[in-house]
Amino acid sequence: MTAAVFRGVLGEANVKARPTIMGGEDFSRYAQGGVPIFLYWLGTVEPKRVEEAEKDRTKGLPSMHSEFFAPVPEPSIRTGVLTMSRAVLDLAKK
């Protein structure tokens, strides 16, 4: 399972289950043709902003398609490359 790979790379506390959502990504269409797909959420917001949003649910965090979305480049890019690379390497050995 890819989540287990992520836990091994990032630590148990840094990998969290998310509830199922009705997303609008058309990326799932690949699966209709038999192509295996995988979508995961990569935290890219300053931890302080996440903490504030968790304390006050009315403050929510902007989605990645919002003009208010402001990812922190480091460590977001490094973490994304690391996790996706490890996921691909794990799947390639199967």
A tleap script that builds the chain and sets N, CA, C and O, in Angstrom:
source leaprc.protein.ff14SB
mol = sequence {
  NMET THR ALA ALA VAL PHE ARG GLY VAL LEU
  GLY GLU ALA ASN VAL LYS ALA ARG PRO THR
  ILE MET GLY GLY GLU ASP PHE SER ARG TYR
  ALA GLN GLY GLY VAL PRO ILE PHE LEU TYR
  TRP LEU GLY THR VAL GLU PRO LYS ARG VAL
  GLU GLU ALA GLU LYS ASP ARG THR LYS GLY
  LEU PRO SER MET HIE SER GLU PHE PHE ALA
  PRO VAL PRO GLU PRO SER ILE ARG THR GLY
  VAL LEU THR MET SER ARG ALA VAL LEU ASP
  LEU ALA LYS CLYS
}
set mol.1.N position { 0.842 -1.183 0.000 }
set mol.1.CA position { 0.000 0.000 0.000 }
set mol.1.C position { 0.892 1.253 0.000 }
set mol.1.O position { 1.869 1.319 0.746 }
set mol.2.N position { 0.565 2.207 -0.807 }
set mol.2.CA position { 1.397 3.401 -0.959 }
set mol.2.C position { 1.444 4.234 0.320 }
set mol.2.O position { 2.469 4.850 0.613 }
set mol.3.N position { 0.372 4.262 1.072 }
set mol.3.CA position { 0.380 5.023 2.330 }
set mol.3.C position { 1.458 4.488 3.267 }
set mol.3.O position { 2.083 5.261 3.993 }
set mol.4.N position { 1.680 3.186 3.262 }
set mol.4.CA position { 2.728 2.596 4.107 }
set mol.4.C position { 4.107 3.065 3.656 }
set mol.4.O position { 4.982 3.308 4.487 }
set mol.5.N position { 4.305 3.192 2.360 }
set mol.5.CA position { 5.572 3.717 1.829 }
set mol.5.C position { 5.761 5.148 2.332 }
set mol.5.O position { 6.845 5.512 2.787 }
set mol.6.N position { 4.706 5.952 2.247 }
set mol.6.CA position { 4.782 7.342 2.707 }
set mol.6.C position { 5.079 7.411 4.203 }
set mol.6.O position { 5.860 8.257 4.638 }
set mol.7.N position { 4.463 6.530 4.995 }
set mol.7.CA position { 4.733 6.511 6.438 }
set mol.7.C position { 6.189 6.184 6.707 }
set mol.7.O position { 6.803 6.749 7.612 }
set mol.8.N position { 6.741 5.268 5.920 }
set mol.8.CA position { 8.146 4.912 6.088 }
set mol.8.C position { 9.086 6.049 5.751 }
set mol.8.O position { 10.152 6.172 6.355 }
set mol.9.N position { 8.710 6.878 4.801 }
set mol.9.CA position { 9.543 8.001 4.365 }
set mol.9.C position { 9.345 9.231 5.255 }
set mol.9.O position { 10.311 9.896 5.629 }
set mol.10.N position { 8.098 9.525 5.588 }
set mol.10.CA position { 7.776 10.773 6.286 }
set mol.10.C position { 7.502 10.619 7.774 }
set mol.10.O position { 7.489 11.609 8.507 }
set mol.11.N position { 7.284 9.399 8.226 }
set mol.11.CA position { 6.920 9.172 9.621 }
set mol.11.C position { 5.415 9.061 9.769 }
set mol.11.O position { 4.654 9.708 9.050 }
set mol.12.N position { 5.007 8.242 10.698 }
set mol.12.CA position { 3.590 7.953 10.940 }
set mol.12.C position { 2.763 9.226 11.162 }
set mol.12.O position { 1.666 9.354 10.619 }
set mol.13.N position { 3.278 10.154 11.948 }
set mol.13.CA position { 2.518 11.369 12.294 }
set mol.13.C position { 2.298 12.297 11.109 }
set mol.13.O position { 1.429 13.167 11.160 }
set mol.14.N position { 3.070 12.124 10.049 }
set mol.14.CA position { 2.981 13.031 8.908 }
set mol.14.C position { 2.154 12.493 7.746 }
set mol.14.O position { 2.083 13.128 6.693 }
set mol.15.N position { 1.537 11.347 7.921 }
set mol.15.CA position { 0.668 10.773 6.888 }
set mol.15.C position { -0.703 10.580 7.521 }
set mol.15.O position { -0.861 9.808 8.467 }
set mol.16.N position { -1.683 11.288 6.991 }
set mol.16.CA position { -3.022 11.262 7.583 }
set mol.16.C position { -4.050 10.823 6.558 }
set mol.16.O position { -3.990 11.212 5.391 }
set mol.17.N position { -4.986 10.015 7.004 }
set mol.17.CA position { -6.089 9.608 6.141 }
set mol.17.C position { -7.010 10.798 5.917 }
set mol.17.O position { -7.232 11.606 6.819 }
set mol.18.N position { -7.536 10.893 4.721 }
set mol.18.CA position { -8.477 11.967 4.387 }
set mol.18.C position { -9.828 11.344 4.085 }
set mol.18.O position { -9.891 10.228 3.568 }
set mol.19.N position { -10.895 12.035 4.396 }
set mol.19.CA position { -12.207 11.486 4.043 }
set mol.19.C position { -12.392 11.497 2.522 }
set mol.19.O position { -11.800 12.315 1.818 }
set mol.20.N position { -13.203 10.596 2.042 }
set mol.20.CA position { -13.515 10.550 0.617 }
set mol.20.C position { -14.261 11.825 0.234 }
set mol.20.O position { -15.123 12.295 0.977 }
set mol.21.N position { -13.930 12.376 -0.921 }
set mol.21.CA position { -14.614 13.587 -1.391 }
set mol.21.C position { -15.058 13.386 -2.836 }
set mol.21.O position { -14.539 12.524 -3.545 }
set mol.22.N position { -15.995 14.169 -3.245 }
set mol.22.CA position { -16.435 14.178 -4.640 }
set mol.22.C position { -15.641 15.269 -5.347 }
set mol.22.O position { -16.130 16.381 -5.547 }
set mol.23.N position { -14.436 14.943 -5.714 }
set mol.23.CA position { -13.572 15.918 -6.369 }
set mol.23.C position { -13.985 16.157 -7.815 }
set mol.23.O position { -14.756 15.388 -8.388 }
set mol.24.N position { -13.471 17.212 -8.385 }
set mol.24.CA position { -13.799 17.551 -9.754 }
set mol.24.C position { -12.680 17.245 -10.730 }
set mol.24.O position { -12.724 17.690 -11.877 }
set mol.25.N position { -11.685 16.499 -10.302 }
set mol.25.CA position { -10.565 16.190 -11.178 }
set mol.25.C position { -10.987 15.192 -12.254 }
set mol.25.O position { -11.594 14.169 -11.938 }
set mol.26.N position { -10.679 15.472 -13.504 }
set mol.26.CA position { -11.018 14.545 -14.588 }
set mol.26.C position { -9.947 13.476 -14.773 }
set mol.26.O position { -10.062 12.620 -15.650 }
set mol.27.N position { -8.923 13.527 -13.957 }
set mol.27.CA position { -7.831 12.587 -13.985 }
set mol.27.C position { -8.317 11.137 -13.816 }
set mol.27.O position { -7.670 10.210 -14.303 }
set mol.28.N position { -9.446 10.943 -13.134 }
set mol.28.CA position { -9.966 9.591 -12.907 }
set mol.28.C position { -10.375 8.903 -14.198 }
set mol.28.O position { -10.548 7.684 -14.212 }
set mol.29.N position { -10.532 9.638 -15.261 }
set mol.29.CA position { -10.909 9.040 -16.542 }
set mol.29.C position { -9.856 8.046 -17.033 }
set mol.29.O position { -10.187 7.104 -17.753 }
set mol.30.N position { -8.610 8.243 -16.657 }
set mol.30.CA position { -7.573 7.289 -17.060 }
set mol.30.C position { -7.913 5.884 -16.591 }
set mol.30.O position { -7.653 4.912 -17.300 }
set mol.31.N position { -8.493 5.768 -15.400 }
set mol.31.CA position { -8.823 4.458 -14.841 }
set mol.31.C position { -9.859 3.734 -15.689 }
set mol.31.O position { -9.888 2.504 -15.717 }
set mol.32.N position { -10.701 4.481 -16.375 }
set mol.32.CA position { -11.716 3.845 -17.212 }
set mol.32.C position { -11.079 3.055 -18.354 }
set mol.32.O position { -11.682 2.115 -18.873 }
set mol.33.N position { -9.878 3.429 -18.741 }
set mol.33.CA position { -9.170 2.714 -19.796 }
set mol.33.C position { -8.240 1.647 -19.252 }
set mol.33.O position { -7.477 1.045 -20.007 }
set mol.34.N position { -8.297 1.406 -17.949 }
set mol.34.CA position { -7.484 0.367 -17.345 }
set mol.34.C position { -6.120 0.827 -16.857 }
set mol.34.O position { -5.305 0.003 -16.440 }
set mol.35.N position { -5.858 2.129 -16.901 }
set mol.35.CA position { -4.587 2.663 -16.423 }
set mol.35.C position { -4.681 2.837 -14.907 }
set mol.35.O position { -5.594 3.512 -14.430 }
set mol.36.N position { -3.763 2.248 -14.140 }
set mol.36.CA position { -3.798 2.437 -12.686 }
set mol.36.C position { -3.552 3.918 -12.348 }
set mol.36.O position { -2.684 4.559 -12.941 }
set mol.37.N position { -4.304 4.437 -11.415 }
set mol.37.CA position { -4.147 5.844 -11.024 }
set mol.37.C position { -3.981 5.940 -9.509 }
set mol.37.O position { -4.333 5.025 -8.764 }
set mol.38.N position { -3.436 7.071 -9.081 }
set mol.38.CA position { -3.254 7.328 -7.659 }
set mol.38.C position { -3.239 8.840 -7.466 }
set mol.38.O position { -2.509 9.550 -8.158 }
set mol.39.N position { -4.032 9.323 -6.542 }
set mol.39.CA position { -4.095 10.751 -6.251 }
set mol.39.C position { -3.915 10.916 -4.751 }
set mol.39.O position { -4.582 10.251 -3.959 }
set mol.40.N position { -3.012 11.803 -4.369 }
set mol.40.CA position { -2.845 12.059 -2.935 }
set mol.40.C position { -2.695 13.553 -2.708 }
set mol.40.O position { -2.345 14.306 -3.616 }
set mol.41.N position { -2.965 13.961 -1.487 }
set mol.41.CA position { -2.878 15.366 -1.108 }
set mol.41.C position { -1.531 15.606 -0.440 }
set mol.41.O position { -1.150 14.903 0.496 }
set mol.42.N position { -0.835 16.591 -0.929 }
set mol.42.CA position { 0.463 16.956 -0.382 }
set mol.42.C position { 0.295 18.276 0.363 }
set mol.42.O position { -0.116 19.280 -0.219 }
set mol.43.N position { 0.616 18.265 1.656 }
set mol.43.CA position { 0.510 19.498 2.426 }
set mol.43.C position { 1.526 20.524 1.939 }
set mol.43.O position { 2.720 20.232 1.885 }
set mol.44.N position { 1.071 21.709 1.586 }
set mol.44.CA position { 1.963 22.734 1.037 }
set mol.44.C position { 1.826 24.076 1.738 }
set mol.44.O position { 2.456 25.056 1.340 }
set mol.45.N position { 1.011 24.121 2.772 }
set mol.45.CA position { 0.723 25.380 3.467 }
set mol.45.C position { 1.561 25.456 4.735 }
set mol.45.O position { 1.865 24.433 5.348 }
set mol.46.N position { 1.931 26.662 5.123 }
set mol.46.CA position { 2.698 26.860 6.359 }
set mol.46.C position { 1.993 26.170 7.523 }
set mol.46.O position { 0.781 26.316 7.677 }
set mol.47.N position { 2.724 25.426 8.339 }
set mol.47.CA position { 2.107 24.737 9.489 }
set mol.47.C position { 1.303 25.676 10.390 }
set mol.47.O position { 0.279 25.276 10.944 }
set mol.48.N position { 1.761 26.918 10.539 }
set mol.48.CA position { 1.033 27.880 11.383 }
set mol.48.C position { -0.377 28.135 10.836 }
set mol.48.O position { -1.335 28.219 11.604 }
set mol.49.N position { -0.501 28.259 9.513 }
set mol.49.CA position { -1.814 28.483 8.899 }
set mol.49.C position { -2.716 27.259 9.060 }
set mol.49.O position { -3.922 27.390 9.269 }
set mol.50.N position { -2.129 26.084 8.963 }
set mol.50.CA position { -2.906 24.855 9.153 }
set mol.50.C position { -3.412 24.798 10.592 }
set mol.50.O position { -4.578 24.485 10.833 }
set mol.51.N position { -2.544 25.098 11.533 }
set mol.51.CA position { -2.921 25.093 12.950 }
set mol.51.C position { -4.053 26.080 13.211 }
set mol.51.O position { -4.998 25.752 13.929 }
set mol.52.N position { -3.976 27.274 12.647 }
set mol.52.CA position { -5.029 28.278 12.816 }
set mol.52.C position { -6.348 27.791 12.230 }
set mol.52.O position { -7.403 27.983 12.834 }
set mol.53.N position { -6.298 27.168 11.068 }
set mol.53.CA position { -7.505 26.666 10.426 }
set mol.53.C position { -8.129 25.523 11.219 }
set mol.53.O position { -9.352 25.383 11.246 }
set mol.54.N position { -7.300 24.707 11.864 }
set mol.54.CA position { -7.819 23.612 12.684 }
set mol.54.C position { -8.484 24.137 13.953 }
set mol.54.O position { -9.447 23.543 14.439 }
set mol.55.N position { -7.980 25.242 14.491 }
set mol.55.CA position { -8.568 25.847 15.691 }
set mol.55.C position { -9.879 26.544 15.375 }
set mol.55.O position { -10.821 26.495 16.166 }
set mol.56.N position { -9.941 27.193 14.222 }
set mol.56.CA position { -11.129 27.938 13.825 }
set mol.56.C position { -11.554 27.465 12.438 }
set mol.56.O position { -11.033 27.930 11.424 }
set mol.57.N position { -12.506 26.535 12.406 }
set mol.57.CA position { -12.928 25.913 11.142 }
set mol.57.C position { -13.545 26.910 10.160 }
set mol.57.O position { -13.687 26.592 8.980 }
set mol.58.N position { -13.915 28.110 10.620 }
set mol.58.CA position { -14.477 29.103 9.697 }
set mol.58.C position { -13.393 29.739 8.833 }
set mol.58.O position { -13.695 30.384 7.828 }
set mol.59.N position { -12.131 29.560 9.222 }
set mol.59.CA position { -11.019 30.163 8.481 }
set mol.59.C position { -10.517 29.281 7.349 }
set mol.59.O position { -9.762 29.770 6.509 }
set mol.60.N position { -10.883 28.040 7.281 }
set mol.60.CA position { -10.480 27.129 6.216 }
set mol.60.C position { -9.221 27.504 5.440 }
set mol.60.O position { -8.749 28.638 5.519 }
set mol.61.N position { -8.698 26.569 4.711 }
set mol.61.CA position { -7.526 26.812 3.876 }
set mol.61.C position { -7.959 26.894 2.417 }
set mol.61.O position { -8.880 26.186 2.012 }
set mol.62.N position { -7.319 27.735 1.629 }
set mol.62.CA position { -7.707 27.850 0.219 }
set mol.62.C position { -7.340 26.588 -0.562 }
set mol.62.O position { -6.315 25.960 -0.295 }
set mol.63.N position { -8.174 26.230 -1.514 }
set mol.63.CA position { -7.886 25.071 -2.354 }
set mol.63.C position { -6.801 25.451 -3.357 }
set mol.63.O position { -6.494 26.630 -3.536 }
set mol.64.N position { -6.229 24.449 -4.003 }
set mol.64.CA position { -5.135 24.743 -4.926 }
set mol.64.C position { -5.589 25.481 -6.176 }
set mol.64.O position { -4.752 25.978 -6.930 }
set mol.65.N position { -6.895 25.566 -6.414 }
set mol.65.CA position { -7.395 26.309 -7.564 }
set mol.65.C position { -7.863 27.718 -7.175 }
set mol.65.O position { -8.472 28.418 -7.983 }
set mol.66.N position { -7.579 28.121 -5.953 }
set mol.66.CA position { -7.975 29.436 -5.456 }
set mol.66.C position { -6.860 30.450 -5.692 }
set mol.66.O position { -5.679 30.103 -5.670 }
set mol.67.N position { -7.239 31.687 -5.915 }
set mol.67.CA position { -6.216 32.729 -6.060 }
set mol.67.C position { -5.495 33.003 -4.740 }
set mol.67.O position { -4.473 33.690 -4.721 }
set mol.68.N position { -6.026 32.468 -3.637 }
set mol.68.CA position { -5.403 32.645 -2.331 }
set mol.68.C position { -4.461 31.499 -1.957 }
set mol.68.O position { -3.830 31.533 -0.901 }
set mol.69.N position { -4.367 30.492 -2.819 }
set mol.69.CA position { -3.481 29.362 -2.568 }
set mol.69.C position { -2.041 29.847 -2.680 }
set mol.69.O position { -1.633 30.378 -3.712 }
set mol.70.N position { -1.280 29.659 -1.614 }
set mol.70.CA position { 0.115 30.127 -1.586 }
set mol.70.C position { 0.994 29.044 -0.982 }
set mol.70.O position { 1.315 29.097 0.205 }
set mol.71.N position { 1.388 28.056 -1.793 }
set mol.71.CA position { 2.209 26.978 -1.248 }
set mol.71.C position { 3.597 27.457 -0.856 }
set mol.71.O position { 4.132 28.403 -1.433 }
set mol.72.N position { 4.161 26.797 0.121 }
set mol.72.CA position { 5.529 27.072 0.542 }
set mol.72.C position { 6.422 26.168 -0.312 }
set mol.72.O position { 6.385 24.947 -0.156 }
set mol.73.N position { 7.225 26.748 -1.213 }
set mol.73.CA position { 8.016 25.919 -2.131 }
set mol.73.C position { 8.915 24.891 -1.448 }
set mol.73.O position { 8.976 23.738 -1.874 }
set mol.74.N position { 9.606 25.300 -0.401 }
set mol.74.CA position { 10.474 24.380 0.334 }
set mol.74.C position { 9.867 24.208 1.719 }
set mol.74.O position { 9.799 25.195 2.451 }
set mol.75.N position { 9.438 23.068 2.113 }
set mol.75.CA position { 9.789 21.735 1.643 }
set mol.75.C position { 8.750 21.068 0.735 }
set mol.75.O position { 8.850 19.867 0.484 }
set mol.76.N position { 7.763 21.808 0.240 }
set mol.76.CA position { 6.687 21.183 -0.545 }
set mol.76.C position { 7.208 20.430 -1.767 }
set mol.76.O position { 6.841 19.274 -1.981 }
set mol.77.N position { 8.053 21.067 -2.564 }
set mol.77.CA position { 8.553 20.425 -3.780 }
set mol.77.C position { 9.415 19.214 -3.416 }
set mol.77.O position { 9.268 18.144 -4.005 }
set mol.78.N position { 10.301 19.386 -2.458 }
set mol.78.CA position { 11.170 18.279 -2.035 }
set mol.78.C position { 10.340 17.087 -1.549 }
set mol.78.O position { 10.622 15.946 -1.915 }
set mol.79.N position { 9.327 17.346 -0.736 }
set mol.79.CA position { 8.489 16.273 -0.203 }
set mol.79.C position { 7.682 15.609 -1.313 }
set mol.79.O position { 7.535 14.387 -1.328 }
set mol.80.N position { 7.164 16.399 -2.233 }
set mol.80.CA position { 6.403 15.838 -3.347 }
set mol.80.C position { 7.243 14.951 -4.243 }
set mol.80.O position { 6.805 13.868 -4.631 }
set mol.81.N position { 8.441 15.395 -4.574 }
set mol.81.CA position { 9.336 14.591 -5.416 }
set mol.81.C position { 9.745 13.318 -4.677 }
set mol.81.O position { 9.761 12.238 -5.268 }
set mol.82.N position { 10.069 13.435 -3.409 }
set mol.82.CA position { 10.474 12.276 -2.618 }
set mol.82.C position { 9.356 11.235 -2.529 }
set mol.82.O position { 9.581 10.051 -2.781 }
set mol.83.N position { 8.154 11.685 -2.170 }
set mol.83.CA position { 7.061 10.727 -1.992 }
set mol.83.C position { 6.643 10.091 -3.313 }
set mol.83.O position { 6.407 8.884 -3.363 }
set mol.84.N position { 6.549 10.866 -4.366 }
set mol.84.CA position { 6.129 10.283 -5.637 }
set mol.84.C position { 7.200 9.341 -6.182 }
set mol.84.O position { 6.874 8.294 -6.741 }
set mol.85.N position { 8.456 9.698 -6.026 }
set mol.85.CA position { 9.541 8.820 -6.477 }
set mol.85.C position { 9.518 7.499 -5.726 }
set mol.85.O position { 9.653 6.436 -6.332 }
set mol.86.N position { 9.350 7.559 -4.421 }
set mol.86.CA position { 9.300 6.330 -3.623 }
set mol.86.C position { 8.085 5.487 -3.988 }
set mol.86.O position { 8.170 4.260 -4.036 }
set mol.87.N position { 6.956 6.138 -4.246 }
set mol.87.CA position { 5.753 5.398 -4.635 }
set mol.87.C position { 5.975 4.667 -5.958 }
set mol.87.O position { 5.605 3.501 -6.091 }
set mol.88.N position { 6.570 5.338 -6.924 }
set mol.88.CA position { 6.835 4.717 -8.231 }
set mol.88.C position { 7.822 3.567 -8.082 }
set mol.88.O position { 7.614 2.497 -8.654 }
set mol.89.N position { 8.893 3.772 -7.321 }
set mol.89.CA position { 9.865 2.701 -7.112 }
set mol.89.C position { 9.236 1.492 -6.424 }
set mol.89.O position { 9.557 0.349 -6.750 }
set mol.90.N position { 8.339 1.748 -5.472 }
set mol.90.CA position { 7.675 0.650 -4.794 }
set mol.90.C position { 6.759 -0.107 -5.756 }
set mol.90.O position { 6.729 -1.338 -5.738 }
set mol.91.N position { 6.027 0.601 -6.579 }
set mol.91.CA position { 5.121 -0.046 -7.539 }
set mol.91.C position { 5.891 -0.772 -8.642 }
set mol.91.O position { 5.434 -1.797 -9.146 }
set mol.92.N position { 7.045 -0.249 -9.012 }
set mol.92.CA position { 7.828 -0.839 -10.095 }
set mol.92.C position { 8.387 -2.208 -9.713 }
set mol.92.O position { 8.614 -3.045 -10.586 }
set mol.93.N position { 8.608 -2.444 -8.436 }
set mol.93.CA position { 9.172 -3.726 -8.026 }
set mol.93.C position { 8.128 -4.836 -7.937 }
set mol.93.O position { 8.468 -5.996 -7.705 }
set mol.94.N position { 6.857 -4.479 -8.121 }
set mol.94.CA position { 5.777 -5.488 -8.004 }
set mol.94.C position { 5.507 -6.129 -9.339 }
set mol.94.O position { 4.639 -6.996 -9.443 }
savepdb mol mol.pdb
quit
